[in-house]
Amino acid sequence: MEHRITITVTEHGHDPDNGERVLEGFLATHPETGPVVSQNTEDGTLTIAFTLDAPDGDVHEALSRCEAIALDGLRASKLRATKIAAVHAVALEADEVEPATELQPA
């Protein structure tokens, strides 16, 4: 089962260049997770979202892998460590993971 992980860190969102640095770090270390980075330059938060597979849908395994992936990506960005404001892990249903092959009703 796949899990969508979202990690929000503080401080790094103030500098617009940091979002690109973090995205490059995650793409360099774990491109298979499909990382997406967003940031709020006003409050200084930076959010990284990515998807990973965990055997048997085990959220504990997903969170354990999430930690290693996050550390790899953040280290590769060369930004200093900062406070983690939030971590969210959501199990995805099969129909959320695979793209629709036909037009869906609105």
Secondary structure, DSSP 8 states (H G I E B T S, - for coil): -EEEEEEEESSGGGSHHHHHHHHHHHHHH-GGG--EEEEETTTTEEEEEEEEE-GGG-HHHHHHHHHHHHHHHHHHHT-----EEEEEEEE--HHHHS--SS----
